[in-house]
Amino acid sequence: MTYQGQPSTSTNTVLKVLVVGLIIWVAYWAATGGLDEIAIPAPAEPTTSSTLAG
């Protein structure tokens, strides 16, 4: 059984606006640095460990 009815035009319009908005936002984000601005922490100082004989 399948649903046969008229699709809601307001829902289609809202989805189209959301998709276009997301595309514009991602394009702006990528143009202004994108992943280049993620801070990478400095490597940790090497540590030494010792074992005590008991």
All heavy atoms as atom14 arrays in JSON, in Angstrom:
{
  "sequence": "MTYQGQPSTSTNTVLKVLVVGLIIWVAYWAATGGLDEIAIPAPAEPTTSSTLAG",
  "atom14_mask": [
    [1, 1, 1, 1, 1, 1, 1, 1, 0, 0, 0, 0, 0, 0],
    [1, 1, 1, 1, 1, 1, 1, 0, 0, 0, 0, 0, 0, 0],
    [1, 1, 1, 1, 1, 1, 1, 1, 1, 1, 1, 1, 0, 0],
    [1, 1, 1, 1, 1, 1, 1, 1, 1, 0, 0, 0, 0, 0],
    [1, 1, 1, 1, 0, 0, 0, 0, 0, 0, 0, 0, 0, 0],
    [1, 1, 1, 1, 1, 1, 1, 1, 1, 0, 0, 0, 0, 0],
    [1, 1, 1, 1, 1, 1, 1, 0, 0, 0, 0, 0, 0, 0],
    [1, 1, 1, 1, 1, 1, 0, 0, 0, 0, 0, 0, 0, 0],
    [1, 1, 1, 1, 1, 1, 1, 0, 0, 0, 0, 0, 0, 0],
    [1, 1, 1, 1, 1, 1, 0, 0, 0, 0, 0, 0, 0, 0],
    [1, 1, 1, 1, 1, 1, 1, 0, 0, 0, 0, 0, 0, 0],
    [1, 1, 1, 1, 1, 1, 1, 1, 0, 0, 0, 0, 0, 0],
    [1, 1, 1, 1, 1, 1, 1, 0, 0, 0, 0, 0, 0, 0],
    [1, 1, 1, 1, 1, 1, 1, 0, 0, 0, 0, 0, 0, 0],
    [1, 1, 1, 1, 1, 1, 1, 1, 0, 0, 0, 0, 0, 0],
    [1, 1, 1, 1, 1, 1, 1, 1, 1, 0, 0, 0, 0, 0],
    [1, 1, 1, 1, 1, 1, 1, 0, 0, 0, 0, 0, 0, 0],
    [1, 1, 1, 1, 1, 1, 1, 1, 0, 0, 0, 0, 0, 0],
    [1, 1, 1, 1, 1, 1, 1, 0, 0, 0, 0, 0, 0, 0],
    [1, 1, 1, 1, 1, 1, 1, 0, 0, 0, 0, 0, 0, 0],
    [1, 1, 1, 1, 0, 0, 0, 0, 0, 0, 0, 0, 0, 0],
    [1, 1, 1, 1, 1, 1, 1, 1, 0, 0, 0, 0, 0, 0],
    [1, 1, 1, 1, 1, 1, 1, 1, 0, 0, 0, 0, 0, 0],
    [1, 1, 1, 1, 1, 1, 1, 1, 0, 0, 0, 0, 0, 0],
    [1, 1, 1, 1, 1, 1, 1, 1, 1, 1, 1, 1, 1, 1],
    [1, 1, 1, 1, 1, 1, 1, 0, 0, 0, 0, 0, 0, 0],
    [1, 1, 1, 1, 1, 0, 0, 0, 0, 0, 0, 0, 0, 0],
    [1, 1, 1, 1, 1, 1, 1, 1, 1, 1, 1, 1, 0, 0],
    [1, 1, 1, 1, 1, 1, 1, 1, 1, 1, 1, 1, 1, 1],
    [1, 1, 1, 1, 1, 0, 0, 0, 0, 0, 0, 0, 0, 0],
    [1, 1, 1, 1, 1, 0, 0, 0, 0, 0, 0, 0, 0, 0],
    [1, 1, 1, 1, 1, 1, 1, 0, 0, 0, 0, 0, 0, 0],
    [1, 1, 1, 1, 0, 0, 0, 0, 0, 0, 0, 0, 0, 0],
    [1, 1, 1, 1, 0, 0, 0, 0, 0, 0, 0, 0, 0, 0],
    [1, 1, 1, 1, 1, 1, 1, 1, 0, 0, 0, 0, 0, 0],
    [1, 1, 1, 1, 1, 1, 1, 1, 0, 0, 0, 0, 0, 0],
    [1, 1, 1, 1, 1, 1, 1, 1, 1, 0, 0, 0, 0, 0],
    [1, 1, 1, 1, 1, 1, 1, 1, 0, 0, 0, 0, 0, 0],
    [1, 1, 1, 1, 1, 0, 0, 0, 0, 0, 0, 0, 0, 0],
    [1, 1, 1, 1, 1, 1, 1, 1, 0, 0, 0, 0, 0, 0],
    [1, 1, 1, 1, 1, 1, 1, 0, 0, 0, 0, 0, 0, 0],
    [1, 1, 1, 1, 1, 0, 0, 0, 0, 0, 0, 0, 0, 0],
    [1, 1, 1, 1, 1, 1, 1, 0, 0, 0, 0, 0, 0, 0],
    [1, 1, 1, 1, 1, 0, 0, 0, 0, 0, 0, 0, 0, 0],
    [1, 1, 1, 1, 1, 1, 1, 1, 1, 0, 0, 0, 0, 0],
    [1, 1, 1, 1, 1, 1, 1, 0, 0, 0, 0, 0, 0, 0],
    [1, 1, 1, 1, 1, 1, 1, 0, 0, 0, 0, 0, 0, 0],
    [1, 1, 1, 1, 1, 1, 1, 0, 0, 0, 0, 0, 0, 0],
    [1, 1, 1, 1, 1, 1, 0, 0, 0, 0, 0, 0, 0, 0],
    [1, 1, 1, 1, 1, 1, 0, 0, 0, 0, 0, 0, 0, 0],
    [1, 1, 1, 1, 1, 1, 1, 0, 0, 0, 0, 0, 0, 0],
    [1, 1, 1, 1, 1, 1, 1, 1, 0, 0, 0, 0, 0, 0],
    [1, 1, 1, 1, 1, 0, 0, 0, 0, 0, 0, 0, 0, 0],
    [1, 1, 1, 1, 0, 0, 0, 0, 0, 0, 0, 0, 0, 0]
  ],
  "atom14_positions": [
    [[0.85, -1.17, 0.0], [0.0, 0.0, 0.0], [0.9, 1.24, 0.0], [1.83, 1.33, 0.79], [-0.89, 0.0, 1.24], [-1.74, 1.24, 1.35], [-2.59, 1.32, 2.92], [-4.13, 0.62, 2.51], [0.0, 0.0, 0.0], [0.0, 0.0, 0.0], [0.0, 0.0, 0.0], [0.0, 0.0, 0.0], [0.0, 0.0, 0.0], [0.0, 0.0, 0.0]],
    [[0.65, 2.15, -0.89], [1.42, 3.38, -0.94], [0.51, 4.57, -0.73], [-0.69, 4.51, -1.02], [2.13, 3.53, -2.3], [1.13, 3.51, -3.33], [3.12, 2.4, -2.53], [0.0, 0.0, 0.0], [0.0, 0.0, 0.0], [0.0, 0.0, 0.0], [0.0, 0.0, 0.0], [0.0, 0.0, 0.0], [0.0, 0.0, 0.0], [0.0, 0.0, 0.0]],
    [[1.07, 5.61, -0.22], [0.31, 6.84, 0.02], [0.28, 7.64, -1.27], [1.31, 7.89, -1.88], [0.95, 7.66, 1.13], [0.31, 9.01, 1.31], [-0.92, 9.12, 1.95], [0.92, 10.15, 0.84], [-1.52, 10.35, 2.12], [0.33, 11.39, 0.99], [-0.88, 11.49, 1.64], [-1.48, 12.7, 1.8], [0.0, 0.0, 0.0], [0.0, 0.0, 0.0]],
    [[-0.9, 8.02, -1.67], [-1.04, 8.86, -2.86], [-1.79, 10.12, -2.47], [-2.95, 10.07, -2.1], [-1.79, 8.12, -3.96], [-1.03, 6.93, -4.51], [-1.77, 6.24, -5.63], [-2.86, 6.64, -6.0], [-1.18, 5.19, -6.16], [0.0, 0.0, 0.0], [0.0, 0.0, 0.0], [0.0, 0.0, 0.0], [0.0, 0.0, 0.0], [0.0, 0.0, 0.0]],
    [[-1.07, 11.21, -2.5], [-1.68, 12.48, -2.15], [-0.82, 13.62, -2.67], [0.25, 13.41, -3.23], [0.0, 0.0, 0.0], [0.0, 0.0, 0.0], [0.0, 0.0, 0.0], [0.0, 0.0, 0.0], [0.0, 0.0, 0.0], [0.0, 0.0, 0.0], [0.0, 0.0, 0.0], [0.0, 0.0, 0.0], [0.0, 0.0, 0.0], [0.0, 0.0, 0.0]],
    [[-1.29, 14.79, -2.48], [-0.55, 15.96, -2.93], [0.55, 16.29, -1.92], [0.27, 16.39, -0.73], [-1.51, 17.16, -3.08], [-2.56, 16.97, -4.15], [-1.94, 16.8, -5.53], [-0.93, 17.41, -5.83], [-2.55, 15.96, -6.35], [0.0, 0.0, 0.0], [0.0, 0.0, 0.0], [0.0, 0.0, 0.0], [0.0, 0.0, 0.0], [0.0, 0.0, 0.0]],
    [[1.79, 16.44, -2.38], [2.85, 16.83, -1.44], [2.63, 18.26, -0.96], [2.09, 19.09, -1.69], [4.12, 16.72, -2.27], [3.67, 16.85, -3.69], [2.28, 16.28, -3.73], [0.0, 0.0, 0.0], [0.0, 0.0, 0.0], [0.0, 0.0, 0.0], [0.0, 0.0, 0.0], [0.0, 0.0, 0.0], [0.0, 0.0, 0.0], [0.0, 0.0, 0.0]],
    [[3.03, 18.49, 0.25], [2.88, 19.82, 0.83], [3.9, 20.76, 0.22], [5.11, 20.52, 0.3], [3.07, 19.73, 2.33], [3.09, 21.02, 2.9], [0.0, 0.0, 0.0], [0.0, 0.0, 0.0], [0.0, 0.0, 0.0], [0.0, 0.0, 0.0], [0.0, 0.0, 0.0], [0.0, 0.0, 0.0], [0.0, 0.0, 0.0], [0.0, 0.0, 0.0]],
    [[3.45, 21.82, -0.39], [4.38, 22.76, -1.03], [5.13, 23.57, 0.02], [6.27, 23.95, -0.21], [3.64, 23.71, -1.98], [2.61, 24.38, -1.25], [3.03, 22.96, -3.13], [0.0, 0.0, 0.0], [0.0, 0.0, 0.0], [0.0, 0.0, 0.0], [0.0, 0.0, 0.0], [0.0, 0.0, 0.0], [0.0, 0.0, 0.0], [0.0, 0.0, 0.0]],
    [[4.53, 23.81, 1.18], [5.23, 24.58, 2.21], [6.39, 23.77, 2.77], [7.45, 24.32, 3.06], [4.27, 25.01, 3.32], [3.75, 23.87, 3.99], [0.0, 0.0, 0.0], [0.0, 0.0, 0.0], [0.0, 0.0, 0.0], [0.0, 0.0, 0.0], [0.0, 0.0, 0.0], [0.0, 0.0, 0.0], [0.0, 0.0, 0.0], [0.0, 0.0, 0.0]],
    [[6.2, 22.47, 2.93], [7.29, 21.62, 3.42], [8.43, 21.58, 2.41], [9.6, 21.68, 2.79], [6.79, 20.19, 3.69], [5.73, 20.25, 4.64], [7.89, 19.32, 4.25], [0.0, 0.0, 0.0], [0.0, 0.0, 0.0], [0.0, 0.0, 0.0], [0.0, 0.0, 0.0], [0.0, 0.0, 0.0], [0.0, 0.0, 0.0], [0.0, 0.0, 0.0]],
    [[8.11, 21.46, 1.15], [9.15, 21.46, 0.11], [9.92, 22.77, 0.1], [11.13, 22.79, -0.05], [8.53, 21.22, -1.27], [8.05, 19.79, -1.45], [8.44, 18.91, -0.7], [7.2, 19.58, -2.42], [0.0, 0.0, 0.0], [0.0, 0.0, 0.0], [0.0, 0.0, 0.0], [0.0, 0.0, 0.0], [0.0, 0.0, 0.0], [0.0, 0.0, 0.0]],
    [[9.21, 23.87, 0.26], [9.86, 25.18, 0.25], [10.79, 25.33, 1.46], [11.91, 25.81, 1.32], [8.8, 26.3, 0.27], [7.93, 26.12, -0.85], [9.44, 27.66, 0.19], [0.0, 0.0, 0.0], [0.0, 0.0, 0.0], [0.0, 0.0, 0.0], [0.0, 0.0, 0.0], [0.0, 0.0, 0.0], [0.0, 0.0, 0.0], [0.0, 0.0, 0.0]],
    [[10.33, 24.89, 2.61], [11.16, 24.98, 3.81], [12.42, 24.14, 3.66], [13.52, 24.59, 3.98], [10.36, 24.55, 5.06], [11.26, 24.39, 6.27], [9.25, 25.54, 5.36], [0.0, 0.0, 0.0], [0.0, 0.0, 0.0], [0.0, 0.0, 0.0], [0.0, 0.0, 0.0], [0.0, 0.0, 0.0], [0.0, 0.0, 0.0], [0.0, 0.0, 0.0]],
    [[12.29, 22.93, 3.14], [13.46, 22.07, 2.96], [14.43, 22.68, 1.94], [15.65, 22.63, 2.14], [13.03, 20.68, 2.51], [12.36, 19.83, 3.58], [11.89, 18.5, 2.99], [13.3, 19.57, 4.73], [0.0, 0.0, 0.0], [0.0, 0.0, 0.0], [0.0, 0.0, 0.0], [0.0, 0.0, 0.0], [0.0, 0.0, 0.0], [0.0, 0.0, 0.0]],
    [[13.92, 23.25, 0.88], [14.79, 23.87, -0.11], [15.55, 25.05, 0.5], [16.75, 25.22, 0.25], [13.98, 24.34, -1.32], [13.51, 23.21, -2.2], [12.67, 23.73, -3.35], [12.09, 22.59, -4.16], [11.21, 23.07, -5.24], [0.0, 0.0, 0.0], [0.0, 0.0, 0.0], [0.0, 0.0, 0.0], [0.0, 0.0, 0.0], [0.0, 0.0, 0.0]],
    [[14.87, 25.85, 1.29], [15.52, 27.0, 1.94], [16.59, 26.51, 2.91], [17.69, 27.08, 2.97], [14.48, 27.88, 2.66], [15.14, 28.9, 3.57], [13.58, 28.58, 1.65], [0.0, 0.0, 0.0], [0.0, 0.0, 0.0], [0.0, 0.0, 0.0], [0.0, 0.0, 0.0], [0.0, 0.0, 0.0], [0.0, 0.0, 0.0], [0.0, 0.0, 0.0]],
    [[16.3, 25.46, 3.67], [17.3, 24.93, 4.6], [18.52, 24.38, 3.88], [19.66, 24.62, 4.3], [16.67, 23.84, 5.47], [15.7, 24.31, 6.54], [15.05, 23.12, 7.22], [16.39, 25.2, 7.55], [0.0, 0.0, 0.0], [0.0, 0.0, 0.0], [0.0, 0.0, 0.0], [0.0, 0.0, 0.0], [0.0, 0.0, 0.0], [0.0, 0.0, 0.0]],
    [[18.31, 23.67, 2.78], [19.44, 23.11, 2.03], [20.28, 24.22, 1.41], [21.51, 24.21, 1.5], [18.93, 22.13, 0.94], [20.04, 21.76, -0.03], [18.35, 20.88, 1.59], [0.0, 0.0, 0.0], [0.0, 0.0, 0.0], [0.0, 0.0, 0.0], [0.0, 0.0, 0.0], [0.0, 0.0, 0.0], [0.0, 0.0, 0.0], [0.0, 0.0, 0.0]],
    [[19.63, 25.2, 0.81], [20.37, 26.32, 0.21], [21.12, 27.09, 1.3], [22.28, 27.47, 1.11], [19.42, 27.24, -0.59], [20.1, 28.53, -0.99], [18.89, 26.52, -1.81], [0.0, 0.0, 0.0], [0.0, 0.0, 0.0], [0.0, 0.0, 0.0], [0.0, 0.0, 0.0], [0.0, 0.0, 0.0], [0.0, 0.0, 0.0], [0.0, 0.0, 0.0]],
    [[20.48, 27.31, 2.44], [21.14, 28.01, 3.54], [22.35, 27.25, 4.04], [23.4, 27.84, 4.32], [0.0, 0.0, 0.0], [0.0, 0.0, 0.0], [0.0, 0.0, 0.0], [0.0, 0.0, 0.0], [0.0, 0.0, 0.0], [0.0, 0.0, 0.0], [0.0, 0.0, 0.0], [0.0, 0.0, 0.0], [0.0, 0.0, 0.0], [0.0, 0.0, 0.0]],
    [[22.24, 25.93, 4.14], [23.36, 25.12, 4.59], [24.51, 25.18, 3.58], [25.67, 25.29, 3.97], [22.92, 23.67, 4.8], [23.99, 22.71, 5.27], [24.48, 23.09, 6.66], [23.47, 21.29, 5.26], [0.0, 0.0, 0.0], [0.0, 0.0, 0.0], [0.0, 0.0, 0.0], [0.0, 0.0, 0.0], [0.0, 0.0, 0.0], [0.0, 0.0, 0.0]],
    [[24.19, 25.12, 2.32], [25.22, 25.2, 1.28], [25.95, 26.55, 1.34], [27.18, 26.62, 1.26], [24.62, 24.95, -0.11], [24.18, 23.49, -0.23], [25.6, 25.32, -1.22], [23.38, 23.17, -1.46], [0.0, 0.0, 0.0], [0.0, 0.0, 0.0], [0.0, 0.0, 0.0], [0.0, 0.0, 0.0], [0.0, 0.0, 0.0], [0.0, 0.0, 0.0]],
    [[25.19, 27.61, 1.52], [25.79, 28.95, 1.6], [26.68, 29.05, 2.84], [27.8, 29.58, 2.79], [24.7, 30.04, 1.6], [24.05, 30.09, 0.22], [25.27, 31.4, 1.99], [22.82, 30.97, 0.16], [0.0, 0.0, 0.0], [0.0, 0.0, 0.0], [0.0, 0.0, 0.0], [0.0, 0.0, 0.0], [0.0, 0.0, 0.0], [0.0, 0.0, 0.0]],
    [[26.2, 28.51, 3.97], [26.98, 28.56, 5.2], [28.27, 27.77, 5.07], [29.34, 28.24, 5.48], [26.14, 28.03, 6.38], [26.9, 28.03, 7.66], [27.2, 29.1, 8.45], [27.52, 26.89, 8.28], [27.94, 28.69, 9.53], [28.15, 27.35, 9.45], [27.57, 25.54, 7.96], [28.83, 26.49, 10.29], [28.26, 24.7, 8.81], [28.87, 25.16, 9.96]],
    [[28.22, 26.58, 4.49], [29.43, 25.77, 4.31], [30.4, 26.45, 3.35], [31.61, 26.45, 3.58], [29.07, 24.34, 3.83], [30.3, 23.58, 3.38], [28.34, 23.58, 4.92], [0.0, 0.0, 0.0], [0.0, 0.0, 0.0], [0.0, 0.0, 0.0], [0.0, 0.0, 0.0], [0.0, 0.0, 0.0], [0.0, 0.0, 0.0], [0.0, 0.0, 0.0]],
    [[29.88, 27.07, 2.3], [30.75, 27.78, 1.36], [31.44, 28.95, 2.05], [32.64, 29.17, 1.86], [29.94, 28.26, 0.16], [0.0, 0.0, 0.0], [0.0, 0.0, 0.0], [0.0, 0.0, 0.0], [0.0, 0.0, 0.0], [0.0, 0.0, 0.0], [0.0, 0.0, 0.0], [0.0, 0.0, 0.0], [0.0, 0.0, 0.0], [0.0, 0.0, 0.0]],
    [[30.71, 29.69, 2.86], [31.31, 30.81, 3.6], [32.37, 30.31, 4.58], [33.46, 30.85, 4.67], [30.22, 31.58, 4.34], [30.78, 32.63, 5.27], [31.26, 33.84, 4.78], [30.86, 32.4, 6.64], [31.8, 34.79, 5.62], [31.4, 33.34, 7.49], [31.87, 34.53, 6.98], [32.41, 35.47, 7.83], [0.0, 0.0, 0.0], [0.0, 0.0, 0.0]],
    [[32.03, 29.24, 5.31], [32.95, 28.66, 6.29], [34.24, 28.2, 5.6], [35.33, 28.45, 6.09], [32.26, 27.51, 7.0], [33.13, 26.71, 7.89], [33.58, 27.06, 9.13], [33.68, 25.41, 7.62], [34.36, 26.05, 9.64], [34.44, 25.03, 8.75], [33.59, 24.54, 6.56], [35.1, 23.82, 8.81], [34.26, 23.33, 6.63], [35.0, 22.99, 7.75]],
    [[34.11, 27.54, 4.46], [35.28, 27.05, 3.73], [36.11, 28.21, 3.18], [37.33, 28.14, 3.17], [34.84, 26.12, 2.62], [0.0, 0.0, 0.0], [0.0, 0.0, 0.0], [0.0, 0.0, 0.0], [0.0, 0.0, 0.0], [0.0, 0.0, 0.0], [0.0, 0.0, 0.0], [0.0, 0.0, 0.0], [0.0, 0.0, 0.0], [0.0, 0.0, 0.0]],
    [[35.44, 29.27, 2.73], [36.15, 30.4, 2.15], [36.9, 31.2, 3.21], [37.89, 31.88, 2.91], [35.18, 31.31, 1.41], [0.0, 0.0, 0.0], [0.0, 0.0, 0.0], [0.0, 0.0, 0.0], [0.0, 0.0, 0.0], [0.0, 0.0, 0.0], [0.0, 0.0, 0.0], [0.0, 0.0, 0.0], [0.0, 0.0, 0.0], [0.0, 0.0, 0.0]],
    [[36.46, 31.14, 4.46], [37.1, 31.93, 5.51], [38.05, 31.09, 6.37], [38.38, 31.48, 7.47], [36.04, 32.58, 6.42], [35.19, 31.57, 6.96], [35.22, 33.59, 5.65], [0.0, 0.0, 0.0], [0.0, 0.0, 0.0], [0.0, 0.0, 0.0], [0.0, 0.0, 0.0], [0.0, 0.0, 0.0], [0.0, 0.0, 0.0], [0.0, 0.0, 0.0]],
    [[38.47, 29.95, 5.89], [39.48, 29.18, 6.61], [39.1, 27.74, 6.8], [39.93, 26.86, 6.71], [0.0, 0.0, 0.0], [0.0, 0.0, 0.0], [0.0, 0.0, 0.0], [0.0, 0.0, 0.0], [0.0, 0.0, 0.0], [0.0, 0.0, 0.0], [0.0, 0.0, 0.0], [0.0, 0.0, 0.0], [0.0, 0.0, 0.0], [0.0, 0.0, 0.0]],
    [[37.86, 27.47, 7.12], [37.42, 26.1, 7.28], [38.24, 25.34, 8.29], [38.43, 25.78, 9.42], [0.0, 0.0, 0.0], [0.0, 0.0, 0.0], [0.0, 0.0, 0.0], [0.0, 0.0, 0.0], [0.0, 0.0, 0.0], [0.0, 0.0, 0.0], [0.0, 0.0, 0.0], [0.0, 0.0, 0.0], [0.0, 0.0, 0.0], [0.0, 0.0, 0.0]],
    [[38.77, 24.21, 7.88], [39.55, 23.36, 8.77], [40.93, 23.92, 9.09], [41.6, 23.44, 9.99], [39.71, 21.96, 8.16], [38.43, 21.15, 8.04], [38.71, 19.84, 7.32], [37.82, 20.87, 9.4], [0.0, 0.0, 0.0], [0.0, 0.0, 0.0], [0.0, 0.0, 0.0], [0.0, 0.0, 0.0], [0.0, 0.0, 0.0], [0.0, 0.0, 0.0]],
    [[41.37, 24.95, 8.36], [42.68, 25.52, 8.6], [42.78, 26.19, 9.96], [43.87, 26.43, 10.46], [43.05, 26.55, 7.52], [43.21, 25.89, 6.17], [43.46, 24.68, 6.14], [43.09, 26.6, 5.16], [0.0, 0.0, 0.0], [0.0, 0.0, 0.0], [0.0, 0.0, 0.0], [0.0, 0.0, 0.0], [0.0, 0.0, 0.0], [0.0, 0.0, 0.0]],
    [[41.66, 26.54, 10.56], [41.68, 27.28, 11.82], [41.54, 26.39, 13.05], [41.44, 26.88, 14.15], [40.57, 28.33, 11.81], [40.8, 29.39, 10.76], [39.78, 30.49, 10.82], [38.99, 30.52, 11.78], [39.77, 31.32, 9.92], [0.0, 0.0, 0.0], [0.0, 0.0, 0.0], [0.0, 0.0, 0.0], [0.0, 0.0, 0.0], [0.0, 0.0, 0.0]],
    [[41.55, 25.09, 12.88], [41.47, 24.2, 14.03], [42.82, 24.18, 14.72], [43.85, 23.92, 14.09], [41.05, 22.77, 13.6], [39.63, 22.8, 13.08], [41.18, 21.8, 14.77], [39.16, 21.46, 12.58], [0.0, 0.0, 0.0], [0.0, 0.0, 0.0], [0.0, 0.0, 0.0], [0.0, 0.0, 0.0], [0.0, 0.0, 0.0], [0.0, 0.0, 0.0]],
    [[42.83, 24.47, 16.01], [44.08, 24.51, 16.76], [44.55, 23.08, 17.04], [43.79, 22.25, 17.52], [43.88, 25.26, 18.06], [0.0, 0.0, 0.0], [0.0, 0.0, 0.0], [0.0, 0.0, 0.0], [0.0, 0.0, 0.0], [0.0, 0.0, 0.0], [0.0, 0.0, 0.0], [0.0, 0.0, 0.0], [0.0, 0.0, 0.0], [0.0, 0.0, 0.0]],
    [[45.8, 22.83, 16.73], [46.39, 21.52, 17.0], [47.3, 21.68, 18.2], [48.23, 22.49, 18.17], [47.18, 21.01, 15.78], [46.24, 20.88, 14.59], [47.87, 19.7, 16.09], [46.93, 20.54, 13.29], [0.0, 0.0, 0.0], [0.0, 0.0, 0.0], [0.0, 0.0, 0.0], [0.0, 0.0, 0.0], [0.0, 0.0, 0.0], [0.0, 0.0, 0.0]],
    [[47.05, 20.95, 19.27], [47.89, 21.12, 20.47], [49.32, 20.65, 20.23], [49.58, 19.78, 19.39], [47.19, 20.24, 21.51], [46.38, 19.27, 20.72], [46.02, 19.95, 19.44], [0.0, 0.0, 0.0], [0.0, 0.0, 0.0], [0.0, 0.0, 0.0], [0.0, 0.0, 0.0], [0.0, 0.0, 0.0], [0.0, 0.0, 0.0], [0.0, 0.0, 0.0]],
    [[50.22, 21.24, 20.97], [51.64, 20.87, 20.87], [51.82, 19.44, 21.41], [51.06, 19.01, 22.28], [52.48, 21.84, 21.68], [0.0, 0.0, 0.0], [0.0, 0.0, 0.0], [0.0, 0.0, 0.0], [0.0, 0.0, 0.0], [0.0, 0.0, 0.0], [0.0, 0.0, 0.0], [0.0, 0.0, 0.0], [0.0, 0.0, 0.0], [0.0, 0.0, 0.0]],
    [[52.8, 18.73, 20.89], [53.01, 17.37, 21.38], [53.38, 17.39, 22.87], [54.02, 18.31, 23.35], [54.15, 16.83, 20.53], [54.68, 17.97, 19.77], [53.72, 19.09, 19.84], [0.0, 0.0, 0.0], [0.0, 0.0, 0.0], [0.0, 0.0, 0.0], [0.0, 0.0, 0.0], [0.0, 0.0, 0.0], [0.0, 0.0, 0.0], [0.0, 0.0, 0.0]],
    [[53.0, 16.36, 23.56], [53.27, 16.25, 24.98], [54.74, 16.01, 25.23], [55.44, 15.43, 24.4], [52.44, 15.12, 25.58], [0.0, 0.0, 0.0], [0.0, 0.0, 0.0], [0.0, 0.0, 0.0], [0.0, 0.0, 0.0], [0.0, 0.0, 0.0], [0.0, 0.0, 0.0], [0.0, 0.0, 0.0], [0.0, 0.0, 0.0], [0.0, 0.0, 0.0]],
    [[55.21, 16.49, 26.35], [56.6, 16.27, 26.74], [56.81, 14.77, 26.98], [55.96, 14.12, 27.58], [56.91, 17.03, 28.02], [56.85, 18.54, 27.86], [58.04, 19.08, 27.08], [59.14, 18.5, 27.18], [57.86, 20.05, 26.34], [0.0, 0.0, 0.0], [0.0, 0.0, 0.0], [0.0, 0.0, 0.0], [0.0, 0.0, 0.0], [0.0, 0.0, 0.0]],
    [[57.92, 14.24, 26.54], [58.17, 12.82, 26.8], [58.35, 12.59, 28.31], [58.94, 13.41, 29.0], [59.44, 12.51, 26.03], [60.06, 13.82, 25.74], [58.97, 14.86, 25.76], [0.0, 0.0, 0.0], [0.0, 0.0, 0.0], [0.0, 0.0, 0.0], [0.0, 0.0, 0.0], [0.0, 0.0, 0.0], [0.0, 0.0, 0.0], [0.0, 0.0, 0.0]],
    [[57.82, 11.5, 28.78], [57.95, 11.17, 30.2], [58.75, 9.9, 30.36], [58.81, 9.07, 29.45], [56.56, 10.97, 30.84], [55.88, 9.94, 30.12], [55.73, 12.24, 30.78], [0.0, 0.0, 0.0], [0.0, 0.0, 0.0], [0.0, 0.0, 0.0], [0.0, 0.0, 0.0], [0.0, 0.0, 0.0], [0.0, 0.0, 0.0], [0.0, 0.0, 0.0]],
    [[59.37, 9.78, 31.49], [60.13, 8.56, 31.78], [59.46, 7.86, 32.95], [58.85, 8.49, 33.81], [61.58, 8.88, 32.12], [61.6, 9.75, 33.26], [62.29, 9.55, 30.97], [0.0, 0.0, 0.0], [0.0, 0.0, 0.0], [0.0, 0.0, 0.0], [0.0, 0.0, 0.0], [0.0, 0.0, 0.0], [0.0, 0.0, 0.0], [0.0, 0.0, 0.0]],
    [[59.6, 6.59, 32.97], [59.04, 5.83, 34.08], [60.11, 4.89, 34.61], [61.02, 4.49, 33.89], [57.81, 5.03, 33.64], [58.18, 4.1, 32.66], [0.0, 0.0, 0.0], [0.0, 0.0, 0.0], [0.0, 0.0, 0.0], [0.0, 0.0, 0.0], [0.0, 0.0, 0.0], [0.0, 0.0, 0.0], [0.0, 0.0, 0.0], [0.0, 0.0, 0.0]],
    [[60.02, 4.59, 35.87], [60.98, 3.66, 36.47], [60.21, 2.63, 37.29], [59.12, 2.9, 37.77], [61.99, 4.41, 37.33], [61.31, 5.1, 38.35], [0.0, 0.0, 0.0], [0.0, 0.0, 0.0], [0.0, 0.0, 0.0], [0.0, 0.0, 0.0], [0.0, 0.0, 0.0], [0.0, 0.0, 0.0], [0.0, 0.0, 0.0], [0.0, 0.0, 0.0]],
    [[60.82, 1.49, 37.43], [60.19, 0.43, 38.19], [61.02, 0.16, 39.44], [62.25, 0.08, 39.37], [60.15, -0.87, 37.35], [59.71, -0.56, 36.03], [59.19, -1.86, 37.95], [0.0, 0.0, 0.0], [0.0, 0.0, 0.0], [0.0, 0.0, 0.0], [0.0, 0.0, 0.0], [0.0, 0.0, 0.0], [0.0, 0.0, 0.0], [0.0, 0.0, 0.0]],
    [[60.36, 0.07, 40.55], [61.05, -0.21, 41.79], [61.03, -1.7, 42.06], [59.99, -2.34, 41.99], [60.38, 0.53, 42.96], [60.39, 2.05, 42.89], [59.6, 2.64, 44.04], [61.82, 2.56, 42.9], [0.0, 0.0, 0.0], [0.0, 0.0, 0.0], [0.0, 0.0, 0.0], [0.0, 0.0, 0.0], [0.0, 0.0, 0.0], [0.0, 0.0, 0.0]],
    [[62.19, -2.24, 42.35], [62.28, -3.66, 42.67], [61.97, -3.83, 44.16], [62.48, -3.12, 45.0], [63.66, -4.2, 42.36], [0.0, 0.0, 0.0], [0.0, 0.0, 0.0], [0.0, 0.0, 0.0], [0.0, 0.0, 0.0], [0.0, 0.0, 0.0], [0.0, 0.0, 0.0], [0.0, 0.0, 0.0], [0.0, 0.0, 0.0], [0.0, 0.0, 0.0]],
    [[61.11, -4.75, 44.45], [60.69, -4.87, 45.83], [61.12, -6.05, 46.49], [61.74, -6.81, 46.94], [0.0, 0.0, 0.0], [0.0, 0.0, 0.0], [0.0, 0.0, 0.0], [0.0, 0.0, 0.0], [0.0, 0.0, 0.0], [0.0, 0.0, 0.0], [0.0, 0.0, 0.0], [0.0, 0.0, 0.0], [0.0, 0.0, 0.0], [0.0, 0.0, 0.0]]
  ]
}
